[in-house]
C-alpha cells in the first residue's frame, strides 16, 4: 500500500511537471509611457514571460494638464505593429500571443470640448459585436451628423483609429461625429463562414440606420448626414454616399443582375423600403479619402461560383453614381501625392464619373503626403503625420461640409 501511494504521488508530480513544462508562454513588454503612467496588475515578471490566458488590468493616470487618449496593446501585423485600443479606464488585456502594452495621453485642451460615448453596439451578425463611438460637442442640439468609416484593407483596425479625426471635426461645435466599425472580410473575425464585401456594406448601412434612430440622444439631427472614411473606409463611405438606393431585401447576387443590401441592423417597426427612403434623403454629402472606387483593387470576397465582374460592379461606387437629377451627393475627394496604394488616375476616374452624372466634386491632392494620414494611433510617427497633414485637411473637409449644411446666405 505504501509503495502504491508513493507511485500515485510520483504520478501526480509527473503530471504537474509535464503540465508546467507544456504551459504556453508569451512575451509581454511595456512600451515607454509619456505624459502619464500606467499600473499593470498582476505585475509582469522581470523575464516578461507570461502564461497564456493571463489577464492584466491596466489603469492609466495622466499627468497634470493631460487626459487619457487610449490604453492599448499591440501585436505584429501585416503593416507592422497593429494596435488594439480602448478609451475605457481601467481596461483588461488577455494574453494569447506576444504583446506590447502601453497608453497614450493627449493634452486635456484637445478633448475638453467633447463628450465621448464609447462602444455603442448596433448589431452582432457574427462573432464580433459591431459598435461605434460618438463624439458630441458639449451642449450639442440638433446638429448635422458626420459618420466616419475606418480603413485597414477591409481586414484590420476598428473605429478607434479615426478618433483624432472625430475630435477635430467636433472642435467648432457644428457636428456630432460617429465613428463606426464593421466586420472584417473572409474569416478574419473568427467567423466560420466568409464575410463578403456585401456583408461589410450591410454593416455600414446597419450602423447608419442605428445612428439615425439614436442620433437625437447625442444632439444630432438624423435627417442631415455626411459620410467620410479613409482607404477601405473611403470605398465604404463612397458606397454609403452613392448607393443607399441599393438597400433592399432581394439579396446580393442571389438573382442574376440583382445586387441589394439588407442592413445588419433594422429599426423595429420600419420596413426596408422606409429605411432606404429615409437614408437616401438624409445622406447629403460624401468625403471619401484615398479610397477604392472600382477596378482591380476592389474584391467582392465571395467564393460563390456565380460571382463575376457584375458582382464587382455591384459594390463599386464608380459604377453606381446617381444622376444629380435623382439625388445630389456633393463629394470632397483627397489623396496624398506620394500615396503608393491609391493612384491619381484611379481617383480621377471617379471624379469623371461624378462630373458626368452632374454631381459637384472637389478633388484635392496633398503634396508630400502618403497613405492613411487621417489615422491616429499611439505611435509617434502616426501622430506626427496626422498633425502635419491630417489636421489642416480635416478642417478643409469641414469647410466642404459647412458649404452643404451651413450655406452662406
N, C-alpha and C positions, 0 to 999 in steps of 0.2 A: 504493500500500500504506500509505504514511504517513497519507494522508487517511482511508483506511478504518479504520486503528487509532484515529485521532482520533475518527472517527464512533462507533466501538464504545465508546470511553471516555466520550464525551459521552452516549451512550445509557444506559450503566451508571449514570452520575451522575444522569441524569434519573430512572431507575427508583428509585434510592436516595432522591432528593429527594421523589418522589411518595410512596414508602413512608413516609418520615419525616413528610411533611405529613399523610398519611392515618392515621397511628397514632392509635388511640383513646386518649384521656387521661381520667382521672378525678381528682376532688379527694379527697385524703386529709387528714383533720385529726386531731390528737391531743387528746383530752379532758384536762382537768386531773386529775391523779392525787394523791390524798391518802393518807397513812399508808403510803407506799411509793413505788416508782419503777419505770419500765419502760424497757427498752432495745430499740430497733427497728432491725433490720438487714435490708437496707441502709438508710441514712439517707434520710428523706423530704426531697425538695428543698424549699428555702425557699418556693417558689411553691405547694407542696402538690400540684402536677400530677404524676400518676404514670401510666405506661403500663399499659394493660390487660394482664393476665397477670402483672404483677409479684407476687412472693410475698414477704411480710415475715415474719420470725421475730421474735416478741415475747417477751422474757424479763422476768418480773416479780420484783421484790425487795421484800419487805415491810420496813417499819421494825421496830425492836425492839418486841416485845410484840404484833405483828400477824402475820396469816397471809394468804395469798392466798385471796380469795373466788372470783374468776374473772377471767380475761382476756376481752376481748370486742371485737367490732366491732359497730357499729350502722348501720342504713340507714333511710331513710324508709319507713314502712309505713302500714297502714290506721288505726293508732291512735298516730301519731307515731313516735318512734324505736323501731325494732324491734331488740332485742338478740340477738346470736348469741354464746353464751358458751362458755368452755372452762375447766375446772378443771385442765387439763394445763399444765405449765410446763417449757420454753417451748412456745408454740403458734404456728401458722402461719396467715397470713391472705392469701388470694389476692384480688387486686383485679379486680373485674368490674363495679363501679359505684362511685359516690361512697360513701365510708365514713368513719366516725369510729372511732378505735382508742383503747382505754383498758384500765384494770384496776381492779378493786375489791378492797379489803382489809378484813379484819374482825379484831376483837380475837381474839388467839390463844386466850383462855379460852373463846370461843364454840365452838371446834372441837376442843379438846384431848380431849374425852370420846369421840370417834367416829373410826372408821376408814371411809374412803370408797373405794369401788371404782367407777371411772367407766367409762361407755360399754360395758357388758356387752351384746353383740349377741345378740338372741334370734331374729331372723328377718330375711329380706330378700325380701319378696314383690314389691317394686317397685324403683325407682331408689334409694330411701333405705334404708340399713341401720337396722333398728329396734333400739333399745337401752334400757337402764335403768341407773340409778345405785343403788348400795347404800350405805346409812348404817347401820353396825353399831356399837353401843356396844362399847367395848373390854372384852374378856372375855365377850362375849355367848355364851350357850349355851342352846339350846332355847327361845328367846324367841318370843312371838307375832309375826306379821308384819303390818305396815301397808303397803298398796300405794297410792301416790298417782298420780292421773291428771291431768295438767295441762290447763288451758283454753286458749282462744285462738280461739274460734269454729270449732273443728274445722279451722282454716285457718292457724294460726301457733303460735309458741312450741315449746319442747321440754321435756324433763324438768328442765332446769336451773332453770327458773323456780320450781320448787317446793322448791329446796334449803333455803331458810330454814325452811320448814315441817318438812322432814325433820330438820334439825338440832335443832329444838325438840322434836320427838316422840321423839328419842333421848336427851334430856338426863337423864331419870330412869332410864335403863338398863333399861327394861322392854320395849322393842320394837326389832326390826330393821325398818328402813324401806326400801322400794324405790320409786323414782320412775321412772315409765315414759314412753316416747314411743310414738307410733303414726303411721300415715300421715295426711297432710292430705287433705281432701276434694278431689274433682274431679281436676284435673291440677296442683295447686299444688306437688306434689313433683317435677314434671317427668316424671311417668309419661305414657305415650302413651294409656292408657285411663283413664277417670274412676274415681276411688276413691269408692265409695258409703259411706253410713253403715254398712252391713252389713260392709264391708271394715274400717272403723275398729274396729268392735266385735269382729271376728275377731282383730284385732291385740291388743286388750285381753285377750281370753281366751287368746291365744297367749302373751302376756307372763306372765300368771298361771300358765299351765301350765309355762313355763320356770322361773319363780321357785319354784314348788312342787318342781320337780325338783332345784333347786340351793340352796334356802334353807338347808339344814343347813351348807353350806360357809361361810356367813356368820353362823352361830349362830342361825338362825331355825328355827322349827317349822312345817313346811309344812301341818300339819293345823289350824292356828289362824291365820286370816287376817281382817283388816279391810280395807275399801276406802274410800278417800276421794278427792276431787278437786273442782276448782272450775270453775264456769261450764260450758263444754263438757265439762270433766272431771267436773263434777257430774253431768251426764247420763250419761257413760260409767261413772262409779263406781256410779250407781244401777242401770244395766244390769247391771254385774258383780254387784251385790248381789242383785237380784231375778230375774235371768234366766239363770243358768248352766244351768238346766234346758232352755234352748233350744239348747244346744250339740248339734250333730248333723251328719250328712253329707248331708242331703237338700237343702241349698241354701236360699237366701233368695229366695222368690217364684218359684222355677222351677216349682213345682207350686202350683196355686191353694190358698191358705189355709195353706201350709206355709212357715214362716219360721224357719230354723235357721242356726246359725253354726258354721263349721268353723274352729277356732283356727289362726292363721297359723303357729304352732309346735305340733308334736305330738311328745311324748316317744317315743323309739324303744321299740318293744315294747308300747306301750299302745294300746288301741282308743279310739275316740271315746267309746264308752259308759263306759269306765273313767275317762277324763278328766272327763266330765260328772259322774259319780257322786262322784268324789273332790273336785271343785271345789265341788259343791253342799254337801258336808259340811264343807269347810274354811272357806268364806266365812261368817263368823258375825256380822258387823256391818258397817253401811254409814253413812258420814257425808258425803253429797253436799252441797257448799256452793254456794249460789246457782246451782243447776243448772236445766236444762231437762228437764222430766219428761213433757211431752206438749204438745199444742196447736199453734198456728200457727208457733212458733219452731223446731219440730222438722222436719227435712227428711231424706228418705231419699237425696237427691243421686243418684237414679237416672234415667237417660234411657229406661229400658225403658218401652215404650208400655203395658205391663200394670200399671205402678205406679199405685196408687190409695191411698185412705185406709187400706186394710188394710195396706199397706206401712209407712205411718207408725205404725200401731198395733203393728206388728212390731218397732219399735225404741223404743217408748215404755214406760218403767218404769210410768207411770201406768196402762197397760193390761195390765200383766203382774205385778202384785203377788201373790206366793204367799200362800195362806192359812196362818196360823200353825200349823194342824194338820198341814200338809205340810212346812213348813220355816220356822223362826223366823229373821228377819233384823231385829233391832232397828236403828232409824235415829236419827241425830242430824242435824237439818237447820238451816241457818243462812243468813241474808241480812242485808244492811245496810238500814236504813230509808230510805236515800237512794239505793238501787240503782235506776237508771233502766231497766235491762235486764230484770231478773227481778222481777216484781211479787209482792206479798204473796198475792194471790188465787191465783196460779199454784202457789205453794208449798203453800198451804192445800188446794188440790185434791189434791195428792199426799199430804198429811197425812191427809185424809179417806179416801183410798183405802187407806192403810196401816191406819188405825183400823178401817175396815170389814172388812179381812182379819184383824183380831185382832193385828196387829203392834204392838210397842212403838215409840213415836216421841216424840221431843222436838224441838220447833221453837223456835229462838232467833232473835230479831231484835236486831241490833246498832245501837243508837241512834247516828245521825250517820254511819254508815259507808256508803260507796258500793259499787261493784263491785270485785271482784278484790283484796280486802285481805289475802288469803293469799299473793299473789305476792311474789317477791323478785327485784329487778333492780338493776343498778349505779347507777341514778339516785337522787338524794337523796329525791325525793318518794315513790317507791315504798317505799324503806326506812323512811321516817318513817311512812307509812301502815301498813306491816307492824308496826312497833313500837307504834303507837298502838292498833291494833285486832287485828292478827293474833296476836301473841304470847299475849295473855291468852286469846283464844278457842281457840287451838290447845290450850292446856292444859285448857280446859273440855272440848274434844273428847276429849282424852286421858283425862279423868276418866270420860267416857262409855265409852271403850274399856276402861278399867280395870274398869268395872262388869260388862263381859262376860267379860273374860279373867282378871281378878283379883278375883272377887266376895268381898265380906266374909263371913266365916264366922259 
